[in-house]
């Protein structure tokens, strides 16, 4: 398709996902710089080394750092590195690895089973960990080996430092390792105003999958092992899974720009502010209800189906999500004027739907 013929409406800012956004300038600048000349491949390049060291500085500790293409690979390979095929991983029923990874954690671990706990707001609790870790001890049951938490959760809720520490303590009491799915980890840091170190290894997290694509990068996630022995042969897992990029510098270089400039955090702060702005104004619209506390960069709304269909008919894109709520996501490049446009349309659609329903 000729790019000159792409209609403006096809490029208009939407709120269905933070994956819709483009590449932020801080990532783009270093990516463009990495495109000059020839360098060695498969991660043996200066940008990959620089990005890995930047992560060690950011997290205030020595850690093993790997770069993969996407979050599914990051989570699945990380969990596979913690488990044998006869092990199990404890998670919440709304955890991303349970609801949205197409069985990839089980596939890459050669069969490790997810043990699912019911949780409020998508959160795993120490009590749930204890219950599942002690449910059965016989050899006929997959042996619990790890637990995983999604930060923020699928409904945008956050684990505070104290909650993570309590979960880690429960894991240690049962000999479990702790993995964090941090596809929007930057948004959690921005909202909680706690350092990456405090929200991970200082609270007992063994391995973190740090998301970049949702926060202004073109593609790519980082897998950070704070428990260093767990990273043994992880490079081989990446290669076997098709995640070892030959031109690794293009996965790593955007991180150099994001971490050096602080854009990883300022981008998330902006997205979070936009969510708060939208939530504060949508609360005044009749027959539209916010159904989950707004703690990161997502807002979940409950409204009559007719209202939502009318909003879609006006060209707005969004997903209905867990529990049937409509999810609106905000990103590093969200424009306030575009939020205001959607708010005006949502208010009009709600009024039209109410008038139609009441005759």
N, C-alpha and C positions, 0 to 999 in steps of 0.2 A: 504493500500500500504506500502511495506517495504521502509522506508526512505532511506535505503542504496542504493536502486535502482532508486531513483529520479535522472534523468539526470542533468548534470551540466548546460546544456542550459536552463532547466526549472527553474533554480535558478538564472540565469544571470540577472544582474541589467537592469531594463527597465525604461522608462520615461513616461508611460501612466498616472500614478497617484502616488502621494505621499503616497497613501494607500498601495502601493506595498511593501513599506519598512518594515524592521523588528523593533524590540524593541531596543531602544538605551540603552547603558550600565547603565546610571544613573537611568532609570526607572526599568531596569531588576534587578539591585542590591537590591533595596528596595522591589520590588515585591517578590524576592526570600527570603528576610528577613521576609516578612509578611507571608510567607508560613510555618514558623516554629511554631509548637505547635497549641494550640486551643485558639481562642479569641471569644468574643461575636459577634453576627451576626446583620444584618440589619443596619449597620452603627454605632452601639454602640461599636466602637473599637478605639484603639489609633491612627491608621493610618488615619482614616476618620477625626477624630478631628484635627490631626496634619495638614492634607492637607487643611482643611477648614481655620485653623488659618494662614497657609502659604499664602493662597490667600488674606486674610485680610491684612497681612503685605505687600504683593506685591502691592496691590491696595491702600494702605495707608488709608483704611477706614473700618468701620464695614459694613459687607455685609452678606447676607444669602447665603450659598453655598450648592449646591446639586450636586450629581454625578449620571449620567445616562449612558446608554450603548453607545448611538450614537447620531449623530448630528440631525437626523430627530426627534428623541424624544426630544432632548434639545430645538430645535426651536419650535416645535409644542406645547409642554407642556408650554413653556414660553409664547408663544402668547396666548394660551388658558387661562393662568392665568391673562392676561390683559383684556380679552374680555368676554362678554356674547354672546350667540348665535346670537343675533340680531345686533351685532356690525360688523365693517369691519376694515381691516388692509390695510394701504396704502403701496405699495411697487413698485419697479421698475419692468418692464417687464422681465428683466433678473435676478431678485433676485432668489436666490436658493430656497426659499420657494415657489416660483411660478413655477419654471422650473423642480425641481428635488426632490420634497417631496411627490409625488404621492397623493396629496390632504390631507396629514396628518394634516396640520394646520387647515383646515376646519373640518376634522374628529374629532380631539381632542377638538376643541372649540364648537362642536355640531352645526357647520354651519356658523361660522363667515366668511364673504366673503372677499377675497383678492381684493382690488381695485388697478388695475394695471396702472402705468404711463409709458409712453414711456421715455426712458432715454438713453443718450449717454454713452458708456462704462459701462453700467450696473449700473449707478449711479442715485439715487433719488435726486431730487433738492427741495429746499424750494418752488419754484414756483409751482412745480408739487403737492406738499403737499397742498398748498393753493387752487389750482384748484380743486383737488378731495375732499378736506374737505368742500368746499363751493358749490360743484356742485349741490347738492340737500339737502334740509333740511326737507322734508316731511317725514311722518311716514311710507311711502311705500318703503323707501330706507334704506339699512343697515347703521346704524349710525357709522361714523368714530370714532374709539377709540384709534388706535395705528398706528405707522409707523414702518417699519423695513428696515434696511440697511445691506448689505452683505459686510464685511470688511476682506480681499480684495474682490472686486467684482468677478463675474464669469469669467471675462476676465482679472483678475489680476490687476485691477486698485485700487488705494487707496483713501480713504477719509482722507484728512488732518484734523488736529484738528479744523481749522477754518471752514471747510465744515461741520463737525459734529456739531459744535456749532450753525451754521446757521440753520441746519436741526432741531436741538433741539428747537431753538427759534421759528421756524415755527410751530413745534408740539405744543409747549406751547401756542402759540397764538390761536390755535384751540382746546385746551384741549385734546391733544393727548399724549400718552405715546410713548417712543422710545425704541425699541428693536434692538440689534445688533447681527447678525449672524456672529460669529467669528471663523468659522471652521479653518481658517488660521490666527487668530488674532496675533499670535506670529510673523508671517512674516511681518505683518503691523507694529508692534512695532519695529522690527529690521530695516525695510526699512526707516521708518519715523523718527527713533531715538527719539521717544517720549515715555514717561512712560505709562504703562497700565492705570494709573489713568487719565492722560491727555487725552487719547484716549477714555475714557468711561465716568465715572460719572462727572469728572470735565468739560466735554463738554456737559453734559446733558443726557447721556444714562441712562435709568432706569434699564435695564436688559441686561446682556451679556451672550451669549453662547460661551464658550471658548473651542476651539477644542484641543484635545490631540492626537487623533489617527493619524493625518496627520503629527505630529511633533515628533514622536519617541515613542509614547506610544502603548501598545498592543491594547487597546480599551478604550473607555470612553471619555466623555465630562463633563465639569463643567458648571453649570448654576449659575450665580451670580446675585443676586438681590441687587442693590444699593438703590432702593426705597423699603425699608423694608416691608411696609404693603402689597405690591404686592405678597410677598412670603407666605402669609397666606394660609395654607392648601396645599402648593405645594407638601409636602411630601405625602399627600393623592392622589394627581394627579399622582405622580410617581408610587405609589403602584397600583392604578387602571389601569394604562397603562402598567403594567408589567415591570417597570423600577426600582423597588426597589430590588436591589441585596441582596440576603441572605448573601452572602460572600462579603459584600461591601468593605472590606479591599483590595480586588484585583482590584477594580476600583480606590480606593483612593490612595493606596500606591505608584503607579508609579508617581503620582503627587508630592508626598513628595520628591522623588529623583529629579524630573525635576525642581522643584521650588528651592529646597535647593542648588543645584549645579549651577543653572543658565542655565542648558541645554535647558530649554524651549526657551531661547533667542539665545544661541549660535547655537543650531540646526537650528533655522530659519535663522540666519545670514549665515550659511554655504549654506543652500538651495538657499537663495537669491543670494549669490555670484556665485553659479553654474549656475543659470539662466542668470546672467549678462555675465558670461564667454561664455556660449553657444550662446547667442544673439550676442555678439561682433564678434564671428567667423562665425556664420551662415550668417551674413550680407554680407560677401564677396562671398557667393556662388551664381552664376548666376541663375536666374529664381526662386529664393526663396526669399520671402518677409516677413518681420515681420510686422504684421498687428495691433498690439496693444502695447502700451508702456510697457516696461518690468519694473515693479515696485515691484514685489514680487518674487515668486518662479515658475512662469509659463511663457512660451514663446509660442506665437501663430503665426503659419506660414501659408502663402498662397503659394501654389505651384501647378503646373499641377497635375491632378489626377494620371497620369502615373508615375510621380516621387514618389508620396506617395505609390502607389501600389508596385513599385519596392523596396522601403524601407521596406515595410511590408514583402515582399518576402524574404528579407535578415534576417528576424527574429525579426525585431523591432516592438514593440507594442506602439500604441498611439491612441488617440481618435480624430475624427473630431468633432468640437464643434460648438458653436454659430456662425452663418454666414458661416459655412463650413471650417473654418480654422482648421489646425492640432494643437493640444495642446500637449506641452511637459512640464512635471512637474519634479521638482527637490526636493530632500528630504534631510533629515539630514545625510544620509549615502552615498550620491551620490559621485561616484569616478570620478575624472577628466579624468583618462585614459579611462573610459567607455564613457564619453562624446566625447572624441577625436575619439573613434572608430565609434560612431554614425555619427559624423561630416564627417569622411572620407567616410562612406557609403552614406550619404546624398549627398555629393558632386558628388560621382560616379553615383548615381541614377539620379541626376539632369542632368548630362552630357549625360548619356545614353538616357534618355527621350527626351532631346533636339535633339540628333542625330537622334532618331527614328522619331521625328515629322518633322524634316527638310529634311529627306530623305538622 
